[in-house]
Amino acid sequence: MKKIGIRYEDKYMMERRVPLTPQHVKLLVKQGFEVQVIPSEKRIFKDEEYKAAGAILKNEPLDAELILGVKEMPIGYFQEDKTYIFFSHTIKGQPYNMPLLKDMMISKSNLIDYERIIDDLGGRLIFFGRFAGLAGMINSLWSLGRRLKIKGIETPFTQIDQTHTYNSIEEAKAIVSKVGMGIVKNGLPGSLTPLVIGITGYGNVSKGAQEILNLLPVIEISPADLMRLHQQSHIPSNIIYKVVFEEKHLAISKSKGKAFDLQEYYQHPERFRGVFEQYLPKLNVLMNCMYWDDRYPRIIAKDQLEKVYKNGDLRLEVIGDITCDPNGSVEITHKGTEIEDPVFVYNPVTRAPVMGFEGDGVLVMAVDILPSELPRESSMAFSNALIKYLPHLANASLNTNFEKLDIPAPFKRAMILFKGELTPDYQYLKNYL
């Protein structure tokens, strides 16, 4: 009998998501699998629900061959010939997780990363992205209301709370819709007109953020229209302007006069330089929702922000950094924040961040586990995507070499380590080790 284990989450206090729901555990048990679940008091689905589904509640160490988690597992946890699936945050060579990768190599275990489970065209198959976008936009609107109130500006956004306080996404959406109706009826303060919210990217995270933003009275304009917006003689106070930025808006070729080419940008990002600085004086809120690694130009660099701030041109109140790469595309994001302490204010001149809503500068909301603010709904969607692959994966024999390993193709693409060795697609990580 093949055994599948579900680990408890211990990286963050408020991480309540699960990779597999009791409903899908029941399906696996019916198919003859033994499912072991480590008890957890904070998990959104209770131990009793897993037990009723046929799971075995078992303390560490699990003796399952396949062990599922959500966030990183701790150093010293891994065992030889076992397969671990979680978000490892190693594929960019992230320095803070190279010790974890080394430990898994020493233990001769197998690592599959959810982030790299993709189809033949490179599209992700198992993800929390939409829920990160949903929670990130709710949190950012909440942050905007709190930040403006501290500055003495009353807005309807103070009716919105942090995402995790709601029982469901529908409850949160109802509140956002109510705020939207209030804006339509009463407008926004003149000092906020026009209120512009920018969104980088157009993938699942961006779509989730826009799903919430579109509950407000929104008009979408292009980045080019944004540059002319403040020249209009009459700007209504009961409208919010949404601007979606694609790669072609963020960077231009270093070769003078050369048109932007997306494939060239992906293949040779060193040939481009960032130009997002021009939009900074026009935005009230920026939602950062797109993939980034250090080959690409930053969206906001510290030097750029300081320049705009010193010139007195900065209207930017809130950055919702859903991408949450420390010192990454938004360079002022020095760390991912926690649900219970979600925001900080960054001073562009002193370059010092202060946790909380008060201080001079720009407020940054950079919660690292945003989908966990909607733990039930995000876990159900994730489990729905994962369950179709698990029987084949769990039944696979590891007594072979990687080339002959018979597991679902998307999971084979996502296997970073096989028996402690970097697989062919991930040999580049040697440069970071």
VOPAGU-2260 file (C-alpha; in pm, 1 decimal, decimal comma):
REM VOPAGU-2260
SITE   aa  ch    i         X         Y         Z
SITE  MET   A    0       0,0       0,0       0,0
SITE  LYS   A    1     138,7     337,9    -102,4
SITE  LYS   A    2     140,8     603,3     167,1
SITE  ILE   A    3      85,9     977,4     128,2
SITE  GLY   A    4     161,5    1221,2     410,2
SITE  ILE   A    5      32,4    1572,1     480,4
SITE  ARG   A    6     265,2    1780,0     693,2
SITE  TYR   A    7     162,6    2064,6     924,8
SITE  GLU   A    8     274,0    2419,1     836,8
SITE  ASP   A    9     520,6    2579,0    1075,5
SITE  LYS   A   10     691,8    2857,5     879,9
SITE  TYR   A   11     425,0    3117,1     963,0
SITE  MET   A   12     195,0    3136,2    1261,6
SITE  MET   A   13    -110,1    3216,9    1046,4
SITE  GLU   A   14     -42,2    2971,6     764,5
SITE  ARG   A   15    -367,8    2773,5     762,5
SITE  ARG   A   16    -374,3    2635,5     407,4
SITE  VAL   A   17    -356,7    2267,7     315,2
SITE  PRO   A   18    -239,3    2102,7      -6,3
SITE  LEU   A   19    -514,1    1840,3       9,8
SITE  THR   A   20    -865,2    1870,1     155,3
SITE  PRO   A   21   -1049,9    1596,6     349,2
SITE  GLN   A   22   -1279,0    1550,7      47,8
SITE  HIS   A   23    -985,6    1446,5    -168,4
SITE  VAL   A   24    -824,4    1243,6     108,6
SITE  LYS   A   25   -1143,1    1036,7     109,8
SITE  LEU   A   26   -1105,4     972,3    -264,0
SITE  LEU   A   27    -747,5     854,6    -217,3
SITE  VAL   A   28    -839,6     623,4      69,9
SITE  LYS   A   29   -1112,3     467,8    -146,0
SITE  GLN   A   30    -847,1     401,8    -411,3
SITE  GLY   A   31    -639,5     207,0    -158,8
SITE  PHE   A   32    -388,1     469,1     -46,3
SITE  GLU   A   33    -298,1     522,9     316,7
SITE  VAL   A   34    -305,3     895,7     395,1
SITE  GLN   A   35    -119,9    1011,6     705,6
SITE  VAL   A   36    -192,5    1355,6     850,0
SITE  ILE   A   37      12,0    1526,1    1119,3
SITE  PRO   A   38    -229,8    1690,8    1366,1
SITE  SER   A   39    -251,3    2070,4    1362,3
SITE  GLU   A   40    -469,5    2300,9    1569,7
SITE  LYS   A   41    -450,6    2594,7    1326,6
SITE  ARG   A   42    -516,2    2412,8     996,9
SITE  ILE   A   43    -836,5    2542,1     828,3
SITE  PHE   A   44    -965,8    2183,0     800,9
SITE  LYS   A   45    -978,2    2014,0    1140,8
SITE  ASP   A   46    -806,8    1690,3    1238,2
SITE  GLU   A   47   -1148,6    1531,5    1291,7
SITE  GLU   A   48   -1244,3    1605,2     931,0
SITE  TYR   A   49    -936,5    1421,9     804,1
SITE  LYS   A   50    -999,8    1130,8    1040,2
SITE  ALA   A   51   -1359,5    1105,5     922,4
SITE  ALA   A   52   -1229,0    1096,3     563,0
SITE  GLY   A   53   -1021,1     788,9     647,2
SITE  ALA   A   54    -684,7     948,9     716,8
SITE  ILE   A   55    -453,9     826,9     992,9
SITE  LEU   A   56    -355,4    1099,0    1239,2
SITE  LYS   A   57      13,2    1044,8    1301,0
SITE  ASN   A   58     285,6    1242,7    1475,7
SITE  GLU   A   59     632,4    1289,7    1331,2
SITE  PRO   A   60     812,2    1119,4    1172,7
SITE  LEU   A   61     586,7    1023,2     883,1
SITE  ASP   A   62     675,5     699,1     710,3
SITE  ALA   A   63     493,2     795,4     388,6
SITE  GLU   A   64     688,5     785,2      62,7
SITE  LEU   A   65     523,4    1105,6     -66,9
SITE  ILE   A   66     492,7    1403,2     168,9
SITE  LEU   A   67     289,8    1712,8      83,0
SITE  GLY   A   68     317,4    2060,1     231,2
SITE  VAL   A   69     254,3    2420,0     128,5
SITE  LYS   A   70     546,7    2634,7     246,2
SITE  GLU   A   71     909,6    2538,6     306,0
SITE  MET   A   72     989,3    2246,0     532,7
SITE  PRO   A   73    1268,6    2286,1     790,6
SITE  ILE   A   74    1631,7    2186,5     750,3
SITE  GLY   A   75    1695,6    1845,0     904,1
SITE  TYR   A   76    1347,5    1717,8     817,5
SITE  PHE   A   77    1423,6    1526,9     498,2
SITE  GLN   A   78    1489,2    1155,4     454,6
SITE  GLU   A   79    1646,4     948,8     181,3
SITE  ASP   A   80    1425,9     822,0    -104,2
SITE  LYS   A   81    1124,3    1023,0       7,6
SITE  THR   A   82     953,9    1272,2    -224,4
SITE  TYR   A   83     858,4    1613,9     -87,5
SITE  ILE   A   84     629,8    1859,3    -265,4
SITE  PHE   A   85     606,8    2220,6    -152,3
SITE  PHE   A   86     683,9    2576,5    -257,5
SITE  SER   A   87    1059,0    2568,1    -205,1
SITE  HIS   A   88    1143,5    2920,6    -327,9
SITE  THR   A   89    1473,8    2798,9    -468,3
SITE  ILE   A   90    1433,3    2823,1    -847,6
SITE  LYS   A   91    1576,4    3175,6    -862,0
SITE  GLY   A   92    1870,2    3072,5    -648,0
SITE  GLN   A   93    1721,5    3258,5    -350,8
SITE  PRO   A   94    2009,6    3286,4    -100,6
SITE  TYR   A   95    1787,7    3235,9     203,4
SITE  ASN   A   96    1682,0    2889,9      82,8
SITE  MET   A   97    2007,9    2754,8     -56,0
SITE  PRO   A   98    2082,3    2589,3     282,6
SITE  LEU   A   99    1748,0    2408,0     250,1
SITE  LEU   A  100    1837,3    2286,4     -99,2
SITE  LYS   A  101    2182,0    2171,0      18,5
SITE  ASP   A  102    2020,8    1981,0     306,5
SITE  MET   A  103    1785,6    1799,9      68,5
SITE  MET   A  104    2080,1    1707,9    -151,7
SITE  ILE   A  105    2271,5    1566,9     143,4
SITE  SER   A  106    1965,4    1365,9     250,1
SITE  LYS   A  107    1932,4    1222,3    -104,2
SITE  SER   A  108    1564,5    1306,2    -115,9
SITE  ASN   A  109    1340,5    1418,3    -403,1
SITE  LEU   A  110    1200,9    1770,7    -437,4
SITE  ILE   A  111     905,3    1874,0    -651,8
SITE  ASP   A  112     815,8    2243,6    -651,0
SITE  TYR   A  113     452,4    2343,2    -714,3
SITE  GLU   A  114     571,1    2661,8    -883,5
SITE  ARG   A  115     727,1    2460,2   -1164,9
SITE  ILE   A  116     434,3    2226,2   -1232,2
SITE  ILE   A  117     357,8    2351,2   -1583,2
SITE  ASP   A  118     194,1    2233,9   -1905,3
SITE  ASP   A  119     363,4    2196,2   -2244,0
SITE  LEU   A  120     330,9    2569,4   -2311,6
SITE  GLY   A  121     471,3    2675,2   -1974,3
SITE  GLY   A  122     139,9    2758,4   -1807,8
SITE  ARG   A  123     116,0    2681,1   -1437,2
SITE  LEU   A  124    -126,9    2403,5   -1345,2
SITE  ILE   A  125    -137,0    2417,0    -964,3
SITE  PHE   A  126    -130,9    2758,5    -801,9
SITE  PHE   A  127    -272,3    2996,5    -543,1
SITE  GLY   A  128    -220,8    3302,4    -765,8
SITE  ARG   A  129    -580,1    3417,6    -800,9
SITE  PHE   A  130    -624,9    3412,6    -424,0
SITE  ALA   A  131    -304,3    3609,2    -372,1
SITE  GLY   A  132    -448,6    3871,8    -604,1
SITE  LEU   A  133    -786,9    3874,4    -430,4
SITE  ALA   A  134    -639,8    3907,1     -81,7
SITE  GLY   A  135    -368,8    4146,7    -195,4
SITE  MET   A  136    -614,0    4395,5    -342,3
SITE  ILE   A  137    -845,1    4379,7     -39,5
SITE  ASN   A  138    -548,2    4434,6     191,3
SITE  SER   A  139    -420,3    4723,1     -19,3
SITE  LEU   A  140    -756,6    4902,7     -20,3
SITE  TRP   A  141    -771,1    4849,4     357,6
SITE  SER   A  142    -417,7    4985,5     385,8
SITE  LEU   A  143    -509,1    5288,3     173,3
SITE  GLY   A  144    -800,4    5374,7     400,3
SITE  ARG   A  145    -592,3    5340,8     715,7
SITE  ARG   A  146    -299,4    5535,9     572,1
SITE  LEU   A  147    -516,1    5825,7     450,1
SITE  LYS   A  148    -704,8    5843,2     780,0
SITE  ILE   A  149    -375,0    5889,0     964,6
SITE  LYS   A  150    -310,4    6179,6     728,4
SITE  GLY   A  151    -648,9    6330,4     816,6
SITE  ILE   A  152    -823,0    6227,6     492,7
SITE  GLU   A  153   -1152,4    6043,6     542,8
SITE  THR   A  154   -1249,5    5794,0     271,2
SITE  PRO   A  155   -1497,0    5505,5     230,8
SITE  PHE   A  156   -1199,6    5266,2     223,9
SITE  THR   A  157   -1196,7    5265,6     605,0
SITE  GLN   A  158   -1499,7    5033,5     584,1
SITE  ILE   A  159   -1274,0    4760,3     444,2
SITE  ASP   A  160   -1087,4    4529,9     684,1
SITE  GLN   A  161    -788,8    4302,1     635,0
SITE  THR   A  162    -883,1    3997,2     430,4
SITE  HIS   A  163    -842,1    3731,0     700,3
SITE  THR   A  164   -1114,3    3894,9     913,9
SITE  TYR   A  165   -1383,2    3788,1     666,0
SITE  ASN   A  166   -1547,0    3446,4     670,8
SITE  SER   A  167   -1544,0    3416,8     291,3
SITE  ILE   A  168   -1443,6    3598,1     -22,8
SITE  GLU   A  169   -1808,9    3670,6     -89,9
SITE  GLU   A  170   -1839,8    3851,6     242,1
SITE  ALA   A  171   -1533,3    4061,4     156,2
SITE  LYS   A  172   -1664,4    4135,4    -192,0
SITE  ALA   A  173   -1995,2    4258,6     -49,1
SITE  ILE   A  174   -1810,6    4516,3     161,4
SITE  VAL   A  175   -1597,0    4632,2    -132,2
SITE  SER   A  176   -1911,2    4665,2    -345,8
SITE  LYS   A  177   -2074,6    4873,5     -72,6
SITE  VAL   A  178   -1770,9    5102,3     -69,1
SITE  GLY   A  179   -1799,0    5130,6    -446,4
SITE  MET   A  180   -2161,0    5241,3    -426,1
SITE  GLY   A  181   -2063,6    5500,9    -167,7
SITE  ILE   A  182   -1796,9    5639,4    -401,9
SITE  VAL   A  183   -2047,6    5659,6    -687,3
SITE  LYS   A  184   -2291,3    5850,6    -467,1
SITE  ASN   A  185   -2061,1    6079,5    -270,3
SITE  GLY   A  186   -1733,3    6086,6    -459,0
SITE  LEU   A  187   -1381,3    6100,0    -314,5
SITE  PRO   A  188   -1202,1    6396,5    -155,4
SITE  GLY   A  189   -1065,9    6647,9    -404,9
SITE  SER   A  190    -709,3    6585,8    -292,0
SITE  LEU   A  191    -741,6    6224,7    -415,6
SITE  THR   A  192    -889,7    6310,2    -755,2
SITE  PRO   A  193    -803,6    6146,5    -985,4
SITE  LEU   A  194    -748,5    5827,2    -785,3
SITE  VAL   A  195    -530,4    5598,8    -998,8
SITE  ILE   A  196    -451,2    5234,4    -923,6
SITE  GLY   A  197    -182,7    5070,6   -1133,7
SITE  ILE   A  198    -141,5    4694,6   -1175,5
SITE  THR   A  199     166,7    4524,5   -1318,5
SITE  GLY   A  200     107,5    4202,6   -1509,3
SITE  TYR   A  201    -187,6    4018,3   -1659,2
SITE  GLY   A  202    -162,8    3665,9   -1515,3
SITE  ASN   A  203    -359,3    3488,7   -1242,5
SITE  VAL   A  204    -244,1    3721,6    -964,8
SITE  SER   A  205    -334,4    4030,8   -1165,6
SITE  LYS   A  206    -672,0    3884,7   -1259,9
SITE  GLY   A  207    -748,9    3820,4    -892,9
SITE  ALA   A  208    -655,3    4176,5    -798,3
SITE  GLN   A  209    -867,3    4316,9   -1080,3
SITE  GLU   A  210   -1160,4    4097,9    -976,2
SITE  ILE   A  211   -1175,1    4294,8    -650,9
SITE  LEU   A  212   -1090,2    4633,9    -799,3
SITE  ASN   A  213   -1365,8    4598,6   -1059,3
SITE  LEU   A  214   -1623,9    4597,7    -777,7
SITE  LEU   A  215   -1551,1    4970,7    -747,4
SITE  PRO   A  216   -1651,4    5235,4   -1005,3
SITE  VAL   A  217   -1353,1    5175,7   -1232,1
SITE  ILE   A  218   -1256,7    5304,5   -1574,6
SITE  GLU   A  219    -956,7    5135,4   -1736,0
SITE  ILE   A  220    -717,2    5361,1   -1922,1
SITE  SER   A  221    -389,1    5289,8   -2099,2
SITE  PRO   A  222     -48,7    5394,8   -1964,7
SITE  ALA   A  223     -36,7    5653,5   -2245,3
SITE  ASP   A  224    -372,8    5797,1   -2135,7
SITE  LEU   A  225    -245,6    5806,0   -1777,6
SITE  MET   A  226      31,0    6045,1   -1878,4
SITE  ARG   A  227    -234,8    6287,6   -2010,3
SITE  LEU   A  228    -495,8    6232,0   -1740,6
SITE  HIS   A  229    -401,0    6523,9   -1515,9
SITE  GLN   A  230    -425,6    6764,0   -1810,0
SITE  GLN   A  231    -802,4    6719,8   -1834,5
SITE  SER   A  232   -1006,9    7021,6   -1728,5
SITE  HIS   A  233   -1271,4    6816,5   -1547,0
SITE  ILE   A  234   -1200,2    6492,0   -1367,0
SITE  PRO   A  235   -1495,7    6330,3   -1186,3
SITE  SER   A  236   -1443,8    6246,3    -818,8
SITE  ASN   A  237   -1661,2    5933,5    -827,0
SITE  ILE   A  238   -1441,4    5737,5   -1065,9
SITE  ILE   A  239   -1129,3    5527,6   -1000,4
SITE  TYR   A  240    -884,8    5490,0   -1286,4
SITE  LYS   A  241    -724,4    5149,1   -1343,3
SITE  VAL   A  242    -406,2    5108,9   -1545,4
SITE  VAL   A  243    -262,0    4767,2   -1634,8
SITE  PHE   A  244     107,8    4769,7   -1718,1
SITE  GLU   A  245     258,6    4504,4   -1944,6
SITE  GLU   A  246     626,1    4435,3   -2007,5
SITE  LYS   A  247     631,9    4682,7   -2298,1
SITE  HIS   A  248     536,6    4961,3   -2057,3
SITE  LEU   A  249     804,4    4875,0   -1802,3
SITE  ALA   A  250    1115,3    4865,5   -2018,1
SITE  ILE   A  251    1259,2    4984,6   -2349,2
SITE  SER   A  252    1547,4    4866,2   -2562,5
SITE  LYS   A  253    1887,8    5014,4   -2487,3
SITE  SER   A  254    1930,4    5043,5   -2865,6
SITE  LYS   A  255    1795,0    5386,9   -2950,9
SITE  GLY   A  256    1482,4    5377,5   -3165,5
SITE  LYS   A  257    1442,1    5000,1   -3154,5
SITE  ALA   A  258    1086,0    4876,6   -3096,7
SITE  PHE   A  259    1006,4    4660,3   -2794,6
SITE  ASP   A  260    1006,8    4288,1   -2869,2
SITE  LEU   A  261     861,5    4063,7   -2599,7
SITE  GLN   A  262    1055,4    3750,8   -2693,8
SITE  GLU   A  263    1380,2    3945,1   -2701,3
SITE  TYR   A  264    1293,5    4085,5   -2358,8
SITE  TYR   A  265    1246,3    3733,8   -2219,9
SITE  GLN   A  266    1558,8    3594,6   -2384,9
SITE  HIS   A  267    1791,5    3894,2   -2346,4
SITE  PRO   A  268    1664,0    4117,2   -2066,0
SITE  GLU   A  269    2010,4    4271,5   -2034,2
SITE  ARG   A  270    1937,8    4459,3   -2356,7
SITE  PHE   A  271    1661,0    4660,9   -2187,6
SITE  ARG   A  272    1635,1    4931,7   -1924,4
SITE  GLY   A  273    1344,8    5015,1   -1695,8
SITE  VAL   A  274    1124,0    5318,8   -1760,0
SITE  PHE   A  275     853,7    5281,6   -1495,8
SITE  GLU   A  276     980,7    5590,2   -1314,2
SITE  GLN   A  277     777,9    5810,4   -1550,1
SITE  TYR   A  278     451,4    5671,3   -1411,9
SITE  LEU   A  279     532,9    5707,5   -1041,4
SITE  PRO   A  280     406,6    6069,0   -1006,3
SITE  LYS   A  281      70,5    5965,0   -1156,7
SITE  LEU   A  282     -22,6    5674,6    -927,4
SITE  ASN   A  283    -193,9    5661,5    -588,6
SITE  VAL   A  284    -168,9    5282,0    -551,8
SITE  LEU   A  285      54,7    5030,9    -727,2
SITE  MET   A  286     -25,5    4659,7    -725,1
SITE  ASN   A  287     282,0    4455,5    -820,2
SITE  CYS   A  288     148,9    4127,8    -960,2
SITE  MET   A  289     406,0    4002,2   -1209,5
SITE  TYR   A  290     691,8    3753,2   -1209,8
SITE  TRP   A  291    1042,0    3895,6   -1174,5
SITE  ASP   A  292    1396,5    3774,5   -1130,9
SITE  ASP   A  293    1723,5    3962,1   -1115,4
SITE  ARG   A  294    1788,8    3938,5   -1489,2
SITE  TYR   A  295    1519,2    4198,5   -1553,1
SITE  PRO   A  296    1514,0    4574,1   -1483,7
SITE  ARG   A  297    1348,6    4668,3   -1155,0
SITE  ILE   A  298    1003,3    4824,0   -1162,6
SITE  ILE   A  299    1086,6    5063,3    -877,9
SITE  ALA   A  300    1444,9    5119,9    -767,4
SITE  LYS   A  301    1533,1    5303,1    -447,0
SITE  ASP   A  302    1716,8    5574,5    -640,2
SITE  GLN   A  303    1415,8    5638,5    -863,9
SITE  LEU   A  304    1176,8    5663,7    -571,9
SITE  GLU   A  305    1405,3    5900,7    -384,6
SITE  LYS   A  306    1432,8    6127,7    -689,0
SITE  VAL   A  307    1056,3    6153,9    -736,9
SITE  TYR   A  308     999,1    6199,5    -362,9
SITE  LYS   A  309    1255,3    6480,8    -331,3
SITE  ASN   A  310    1099,8    6657,7    -630,3
SITE  GLY   A  311     765,2    6662,6    -446,9
SITE  ASP   A  312     599,3    6473,7    -731,6
SITE  LEU   A  313     503,0    6157,2    -543,6
SITE  ARG   A  314     129,2    6087,5    -503,9
SITE  LEU   A  315     192,4    5720,2    -433,4
SITE  GLU   A  316      38,6    5618,5     -99,9
SITE  VAL   A  317      38,6    5238,6    -110,5
SITE  ILE   A  318     232,7    4964,5    -285,9
SITE  GLY   A  319      66,5    4625,0    -271,7
SITE  ASP   A  320     368,7    4408,3    -347,7
SITE  ILE   A  321     199,6    4075,0    -409,3
SITE  THR   A  322     504,5    3942,1    -593,5
SITE  CYS   A  323     695,7    3996,3    -269,2
SITE  ASP   A  324    1053,8    3943,0    -383,6
SITE  PRO   A  325    1281,3    4084,4    -109,5
SITE  ASN   A  326    1500,8    4356,8    -263,0
SITE  GLY   A  327    1349,4    4261,4    -596,8
SITE  SER   A  328    1131,5    4427,3    -860,0
SITE  VAL   A  329    1013,4    4674,5    -595,7
SITE  GLU   A  330    1349,7    4730,1    -433,0
SITE  ILE   A  331    1209,2    4886,7    -116,0
SITE  THR   A  332    1041,0    4558,5     -20,9
SITE  HIS   A  333    1312,5    4443,6     216,5
SITE  LYS   A  334    1117,2    4139,7     337,4
SITE  GLY   A  335     789,7    3957,6     312,5
SITE  THR   A  336     560,4    4061,7     596,4
SITE  GLU   A  337     334,7    3845,5     811,6
SITE  ILE   A  338     -43,5    3853,1     829,5
SITE  GLU   A  339     -37,6    3978,0    1187,8
SITE  ASP   A  340     210,9    4258,9    1101,1
SITE  PRO   A  341     140,9    4323,4     733,5
SITE  VAL   A  342     263,1    4673,4     642,6
SITE  PHE   A  343     556,4    4910,6     676,4
SITE  VAL   A  344     628,1    5267,7     571,6
SITE  TYR   A  345     943,7    5325,5     370,2
SITE  ASN   A  346    1114,2    5664,8     377,8
SITE  PRO   A  347    1274,0    5724,6      33,5
SITE  VAL   A  348    1529,5    5971,7     176,4
SITE  THR   A  349    1651,7    5788,6     486,9
SITE  ARG   A  350    1580,6    5453,4     315,9
SITE  ALA   A  351    1456,1    5316,5     647,1
SITE  PRO   A  352    1138,6    5104,1     679,9
SITE  VAL   A  353     918,7    5131,6     990,1
SITE  MET   A  354     655,7    4866,3    1059,4
SITE  GLY   A  355     298,8    4995,0    1083,7
SITE  PHE   A  356      93,6    5266,4     916,7
SITE  GLU   A  357     272,6    5577,8    1040,6
SITE  GLY   A  358     578,2    5764,5     912,4
SITE  ASP   A  359     696,5    5966,0     615,2
SITE  GLY   A  360     709,0    5794,9     279,3
SITE  VAL   A  361     525,8    5512,9     103,8
SITE  LEU   A  362     331,4    5235,9     272,3
SITE  VAL   A  363     411,0    4883,5     152,6
SITE  MET   A  364     182,9    4583,0     200,8
SITE  ALA   A  365     397,0    4273,9     130,4
SITE  VAL   A  366     231,4    3978,2     304,5
SITE  ASP   A  367     420,6    3666,0     196,6
SITE  ILE   A  368     130,9    3421,8     237,0
SITE  LEU   A  369    -166,3    3621,1     106,0
SITE  PRO   A  370    -372,1    3314,6      -1,9
SITE  SER   A  371    -371,2    3203,1     362,3
SITE  GLU   A  372    -598,1    3498,4     436,0
SITE  LEU   A  373    -856,4    3301,5     233,6
SITE  PRO   A  374    -747,0    2957,2     355,2
SITE  ARG   A  375   -1056,9    2747,7     289,0
SITE  GLU   A  376   -1132,8    2866,4     -61,9
SITE  SER   A  377    -769,6    2875,5    -174,8
SITE  SER   A  378    -703,3    2525,1     -36,0
SITE  MET   A  379   -1009,4    2382,4    -209,7
SITE  ALA   A  380    -904,6    2525,3    -547,5
SITE  PHE   A  381    -546,3    2404,5    -500,9
SITE  SER   A  382    -654,1    2054,4    -395,3
SITE  ASN   A  383    -892,5    2032,3    -692,9
SITE  ALA   A  384    -597,2    2085,8    -925,0
SITE  LEU   A  385    -357,1    1854,9    -738,4
SITE  ILE   A  386    -578,1    1550,5    -685,7
SITE  LYS   A  387    -590,9    1443,1   -1052,0
SITE  TYR   A  388    -214,7    1377,0   -1054,0
SITE  LEU   A  389    -157,9    1221,8    -711,1
SITE  PRO   A  390    -252,6     854,5    -774,3
SITE  HIS   A  391      -8,2     826,0   -1066,6
SITE  LEU   A  392     259,1    1011,6    -873,1
SITE  ALA   A  393     217,4     806,8    -554,6
SITE  ASN   A  394     224,2     475,8    -742,5
SITE  ALA   A  395     542,1     557,8    -933,3
SITE  SER   A  396     851,0     346,7    -870,3
SITE  LEU   A  397    1164,2     542,9    -781,4
SITE  ASN   A  398    1388,4     241,7    -838,0
SITE  THR   A  399    1514,1     377,1   -1169,9
SITE  ASN   A  400    1709,0     668,7   -1313,2
SITE  PHE   A  401    1555,3    1009,2   -1376,7
SITE  GLU   A  402    1523,1     962,2   -1752,6
SITE  LYS   A  403    1307,0     651,6   -1705,7
SITE  LEU   A  404    1108,0     788,0   -1411,4
SITE  ASP   A  405     738,7     740,7   -1489,9
SITE  ILE   A  406     547,9    1025,5   -1326,4
SITE  PRO   A  407     308,6    1283,8   -1477,7
SITE  ALA   A  408     504,3    1506,5   -1717,4
SITE  PRO   A  409     421,4    1833,6   -1538,1
SITE  PHE   A  410     559,9    1688,7   -1213,6
SITE  LYS   A  411     871,6    1559,3   -1384,1
SITE  ARG   A  412     932,6    1913,5   -1512,6
SITE  ALA   A  413     891,3    2036,8   -1155,2
SITE  MET   A  414    1133,2    1785,6    -999,4
SITE  ILE   A  415    1432,9    1989,9    -888,2
SITE  LEU   A  416    1607,1    1704,4    -706,4
SITE  PHE   A  417    1597,9    1331,0    -776,7
SITE  LYS   A  418    1777,6    1119,1    -516,4
SITE  GLY   A  419    1956,3    1431,7    -399,4
SITE  GLU   A  420    2089,2    1528,8    -743,2
SITE  LEU   A  421    1986,4    1834,2    -944,2
SITE  THR   A  422    1784,4    1722,4   -1246,8
SITE  PRO   A  423    1886,1    1843,6   -1596,5
SITE  ASP   A  424    1661,3    2152,3   -1606,4
SITE  TYR   A  425    1794,7    2274,8   -1270,9
SITE  GLN   A  426    2167,8    2228,9   -1315,2
SITE  TYR   A  427    2197,6    2610,0   -1318,6
SITE  LEU   A  428    2133,4    2611,0    -942,8
SITE  LYS   A  429    2489,8    2488,7    -891,7
SITE  ASN   A  430    2593,4    2850,2    -953,3
SITE  TYR   A  431    2395,7    2956,5    -644,3
SITE  LEU   A  432    2495,3    2667,9    -418,2
